[in-house]
């Protein structure tokens, strides 16, 4: 369990419980059924001495917020508060102990107060991919912090090599998931839109830097998650100029081969590209048509 403060939602367990429960409601699960499903799916956590109280605190607080507080959940949360079970892990630091005690006292007051009327639960919003696997994208380097760089306002070619699917809490990923494009970079830079035939001379190069990573994880340094949303695609003028299945991954390959994706950052994206192209240039792999 990871905790970074004494607040009610300053640990992994309570944040996940809250998110999972709300997601169940968002997809149309009846409140009682959602509660029962949470209790069943979080059984191991509930039985843990330290994690169990956190489960009931988060579920009770979230239910109260939406006007759905169940008597059983309320009773469990209050029992743990009264017993002081959760406070045991804070005993070594008096200040933290007192802060946590205050947090739980406020939760107790809330749960014993009249809960608000049923709050409208928004529908679950799932993000969908922007491009198609195989799309070749023309992109212009335009970060003003690179104004003095010789490649400022020059064009590069990106490639959508696959699709990453991320699950929604405890929900089956085959039913509920977010989509993000997996993006790669070609070893090319130019002054304008190139002839698509140039692709026959190009290759995919590393777009991310090597780094120490947990043993057992595999990452492909040529790929990263697309940092652009639909509005930004229009703002930055990303243009699809072709499509090819070469150098792409099937859904099965994505699921089996890659265990972790690097999330590219929109604000450092141009710097990542320039660094990658400079490395390709130094190794004699860059095709420079500027």
Beta strands, then each sheet from edge to edge (+ up, - down):
strand 1: 135-140
strand 2: 155-167
strand 3: 177-190
strand 4: 204-205
strand 5: 224-225
strand 6: 239-243
strand 7: 287-289
sheet 1: 4+ 3- 2+ 1- 6+
sheet 2: 4+ 3- 5+
sheet 3: 4+ 3- 7-
end
